[in-house]
């Protein structure tokens, strides 16, 4: 594997972060309300809220917060420090490519980067670092030291990390249209050919992702780092920037989704919880997709191409998306 230098802080800064890191309790607040009220260096850790299931992390550069979901339930939250001006942390959907509890920068004076979880080979990672209360890194997402330890123990290679920069927090949403029927006439595409090979991915609790490209008029389905499906789609109307839907829970009333915004630049993003993208896809593909979705699954809708070439792995697809976001 390639080793890309990432750096942020020295040993003295690490000691101050360790001393300042502080776990707080909910004290009657909802989890996301308590997360919004965290001060620099503070974090929440409530793994008993959801002991098992697929894990997803969402970092918000606008609020300087990271929230960890397991089985669609928030179990951890922390303040962060992301990239400073000129070194902005990229937004998009990423996968954990590498994990090292002990890691040092080869560019910035051998600076320690404890509990490093690499998101890109270009130098973006999650790790422990100094938290001054504002963006101050060279592009990475800094975390309180103790929280970085807990997060390191809860994640796996191939896990999804969403990085967004939108003032509106994740909120409830109607389902993305790829998994729910509607009144739209799909006769032109419902019998189209598609790929579906769930057996390609090893058995396990890897997160299922659906990535829908307006540019390619195609959707791909990933389970962990493996592509298990692909289908032609027709996206109705414009797609203003990349957005995502997280399947939070699934009960007797059906699936409950959270909508996540990726940037502040898209027109129409302020419309709120009752908007969802609509697109046509083969009927059998929708049915098969429905069978693999679980709490923690994510649907990404983007105006960008899926890939510029190379194998159809999540690393290739997501890296291309993130670089253009």
C-alpha positions in Angstrom: 0.0 0.0 0.0 1.1 3.6 -0.6 1.8 5.7 2.4 0.8 9.3 2.0 2.0 11.8 4.5 -0.7 13.4 6.6 0.1 15.5 9.6 -1.4 17.9 12.0 0.2 18.2 15.4 3.1 17.5 17.6 3.6 15.6 20.8 2.9 18.5 23.1 -0.4 19.2 21.3 -1.4 15.5 21.7 -0.8 15.7 25.5 -3.1 18.8 25.8 -5.8 17.0 23.8 -5.7 14.0 26.0 -6.1 16.1 29.1 -8.9 18.1 27.6 -11.0 15.2 26.1 -14.1 14.8 28.1 -17.1 12.4 27.9 -20.5 13.9 28.5 -23.9 12.3 29.2 -27.2 12.8 27.6 -28.9 14.0 30.8 -32.4 13.8 29.4 -31.5 15.3 26.0 -32.0 13.6 22.6 -28.7 12.2 21.2 -28.5 14.7 18.3 -29.4 17.6 20.6 -26.6 16.7 23.0 -24.2 16.3 20.1 -25.0 19.9 18.9 -24.2 21.2 22.4 -20.8 19.6 22.7 -17.8 21.9 23.4 -14.4 21.5 21.8 -12.8 18.2 23.1 -16.1 16.8 24.4 -17.7 13.6 23.1 -20.7 11.3 23.6 -20.3 7.5 23.7 -23.5 5.4 24.2 -22.8 2.0 22.4 -25.5 0.3 24.4 -28.1 2.1 22.4 -27.3 -0.3 19.5 -24.9 -3.1 20.4 -24.7 -4.7 16.9 -25.2 -3.9 13.2 -23.5 -2.0 10.4 -21.6 1.2 11.3 -21.6 4.6 9.5 -19.8 7.8 10.5 -21.0 11.3 9.4 -18.7 14.3 9.8 -20.1 17.8 9.3 -17.6 20.4 8.5 -20.1 23.2 9.1 -21.0 22.2 12.6 -17.5 20.6 13.4 -19.2 17.4 14.6 -18.9 13.7 13.9 -21.8 11.3 14.6 -21.4 7.5 14.6 -24.4 5.4 13.7 -24.7 1.7 14.4 -27.7 -0.2 12.9 -29.0 3.3 12.0 -28.9 4.5 15.7 -26.5 7.2 16.8 -24.2 5.8 19.4 -21.2 8.2 19.4 -20.6 11.9 18.7 -17.7 14.2 18.9 -16.4 17.7 18.2 -13.8 17.7 15.4 -11.3 20.0 13.8 -11.2 19.8 10.0 -9.0 21.3 7.3 -8.1 25.0 7.6 -8.4 27.6 4.8 -6.4 26.4 1.8 -6.4 22.8 3.2 -10.1 22.2 3.3 -11.3 18.7 4.0 -13.1 17.3 1.0 -16.8 16.4 1.2 -18.3 13.2 -0.2 -18.7 9.5 0.6 -15.5 7.7 1.6 -14.4 4.3 2.7 -11.9 3.4 5.4 -8.9 2.3 3.4 -6.3 1.7 6.2 -6.2 1.6 10.0 -3.2 2.1 12.3 -3.2 2.8 16.0 0.3 4.1 15.8 1.2 6.3 12.8 3.6 9.1 12.1 3.8 11.7 9.4 6.7 11.5 7.1 6.4 15.2 6.1 5.6 17.2 9.2 8.5 16.3 11.5 7.4 12.8 12.2 4.3 14.1 14.0 2.2 11.4 15.7 -1.2 10.6 14.3 -2.8 8.2 16.9 -5.7 5.9 15.8 -5.3 6.9 12.2 -8.1 5.8 9.8 -7.3 6.7 6.2 -10.1 7.9 3.9 -8.1 8.8 0.8 -4.6 7.9 -0.5 -4.3 11.7 -1.1 -3.9 12.4 2.6 -7.2 12.6 4.4 -7.8 10.6 7.6 -9.6 10.5 10.9 -7.2 10.6 13.9 -6.6 12.1 17.3 -5.4 15.7 17.3 -5.7 19.2 18.8 -9.2 20.6 18.9 -9.1 24.4 19.1 -12.8 24.8 18.3 -12.4 25.7 14.6 -10.9 24.1 11.4 -7.2 23.9 11.9 -5.8 20.8 10.2 -4.1 20.2 6.9 -7.2 18.3 5.6 -7.7 15.5 8.1 -10.5 15.2 10.6 -9.1 15.6 14.1 -10.8 13.9 17.1 -10.5 13.9 20.9 -7.9 11.2 21.8 -10.2 9.0 23.8 -13.0 9.2 21.3 -10.5 8.3 18.5 -9.7 5.2 20.5 -13.4 4.2 20.9 -14.1 5.0 17.2 -11.1 2.9 16.1 -12.4 -0.1 18.0 -15.9 0.3 16.5 -15.0 0.5 12.8 -13.7 -1.9 10.1 -11.9 -1.6 6.9 -14.3 -0.8 4.1 -16.7 1.1 6.4 -18.4 4.2 5.1 -17.6 7.7 6.2 -19.7 10.6 4.9 -18.3 14.1 5.1 -20.7 16.9 4.5 -20.6 20.7 4.7 -24.1 21.9 5.0 -25.7 24.1 7.8 -28.7 21.9 7.9 -28.2 18.7 10.1 -29.4 15.3 9.0 -33.2 15.1 9.2 -36.1 12.8 8.6 -37.0 12.3 4.9 -39.4 10.5 2.6 -37.6 7.5 1.1 -35.4 7.9 -2.0 -37.4 6.7 -4.9 -35.1 3.9 -5.9 -36.6 1.7 -3.1 -40.2 2.7 -3.1 -42.9 2.6 -5.7 -44.8 5.7 -6.7 -47.2 7.0 -9.4 -44.4 7.6 -11.9 -44.8 5.6 -15.1 -41.8 3.3 -15.3 -42.9 1.2 -18.3 -40.0 2.3 -20.5 -37.3 1.0 -18.2 -38.9 -1.5 -15.8 -37.9 -4.5 -17.9 -34.4 -3.4 -18.7 -31.5 -5.7 -18.1 -29.4 -5.3 -15.0 -26.6 -7.0 -13.0 -27.3 -8.6 -9.6 -24.7 -10.8 -7.9 -25.0 -10.5 -4.1 -22.9 -13.7 -3.7 -19.8 -11.7 -4.8 -19.6 -10.2 -1.3 -18.6 -12.3 1.7 -21.3 -12.9 4.3 -21.3 -10.3 7.0 -22.7 -7.0 8.2 -20.9 -4.7 5.7 -22.9 -1.6 4.9 -24.9 -1.7 1.6 -24.6 1.5 -0.5 -26.6 2.5 -3.6 -24.9 5.2 -5.7 -27.1 6.8 -8.3 -25.4 8.9 -11.0 -27.3 11.5 -13.0 -24.4 11.8 -15.4 -24.3 8.1 -16.2 -28.0 7.3 -15.7 -26.9 4.3 -13.7 -27.0 3.0 -10.2 -24.5 0.7 -8.6 -24.9 -1.3 -5.4 -21.9 -1.9 -3.1 -21.7 -4.2 -0.1 -18.6 -3.2 1.7 -15.8 -2.8 -0.9 -17.6 -5.1 -3.5 -20.0 -4.2 -6.2 -22.9 -6.6 -6.1 -25.3 -4.9 -8.6 -25.7 -2.3 -11.4 -28.7 -1.1 -13.3 -29.8 1.7 -15.7 -31.8 4.4 -14.2 -33.5 7.6 -15.4 -33.3 10.5 -13.0 -36.2 12.9 -13.2 -35.3 16.5 -12.9 -32.0 18.2 -12.0 -29.7 16.9 -9.2 -28.2 19.9 -7.4 -25.1 18.5 -5.7 -24.5 15.2 -4.0 -26.9 14.1 -1.3 -27.5 10.9 0.7 -30.2 9.1 2.5 -29.4 6.9 5.5 -31.8 4.1 6.4 -32.1 4.8 10.2 -34.6 2.2 11.3 -37.0 -0.4 9.8 -40.1 -1.2 11.8 -43.7 -2.4 11.2 -44.5 0.9 9.4 -41.6 0.4 7.0 -38.2 2.1 6.5 -37.4 5.4 8.1 -34.8 7.5 6.3 -32.5 10.5 7.2 -31.5 12.9 4.5 -27.9 14.2 4.5 -26.8 17.3 2.6 -23.2 17.5 1.2 -22.7 21.1 0.4 -24.2 24.6 0.6 -24.0 25.3 -3.1 -27.0 23.4 -4.5 -30.2 25.2 -5.3 -33.3 23.8 -3.7 -31.5 22.1 -0.9 -33.3 24.2 1.7 -36.7 22.6 0.8 -36.5 20.3 3.8 -37.6 16.8 4.9 -40.2 16.1 2.3 -38.1 16.2 -0.9 -36.6 13.1 -2.5 -35.1 12.4 -5.8 -37.2 10.3 -8.2 -35.9 8.0 -10.9 -37.0 5.0 -12.9 -35.2 1.7 -12.6 -36.0 -2.0 -13.5 -38.8 -3.3 -11.4 -36.9 -6.6 -10.5 -33.8 -4.5 -9.5 -35.9 -2.5 -7.1 -37.3 -5.8 -5.6 -33.8 -7.4 -5.3 -32.4 -4.2 -3.7 -35.2 -4.1 -1.2 -34.0 -7.6 0.1 -30.5 -6.4 1.0 -31.2 -3.0 2.6 -30.8 -2.9 6.4 -30.6 -0.1 9.0 -27.3 1.7 8.2 -27.7 1.3 4.4 -27.1 4.5 2.5 -28.4 5.8 -0.9 -26.2 8.5 -2.6 -27.6 10.6 -5.4 -25.0 12.6 -7.4 -24.8 14.6 -10.6 -21.2 13.2 -11.1 -20.1 10.2 -13.2 -19.6 7.0 -11.2 -16.1 6.3 -12.3 -13.4 7.4 -14.8 -12.3 3.8 -15.3 -10.7 0.9 -13.4 -12.3 -1.8 -11.4 -15.8 -1.2 -10.0 -14.8 -1.1 -6.4 -16.2 1.3 -3.9 -12.7 2.8 -3.5 -12.5 3.7 -7.2 -16.0 5.0 -7.5 -16.0 7.1 -4.3 -12.6 8.5 -4.9 -13.7 9.8 -8.3 -16.8 11.3 -6.8 -15.0 12.9 -3.9 -12.3 14.5 -6.1 -15.0 16.2 -8.1 -17.2 17.3 -5.2 
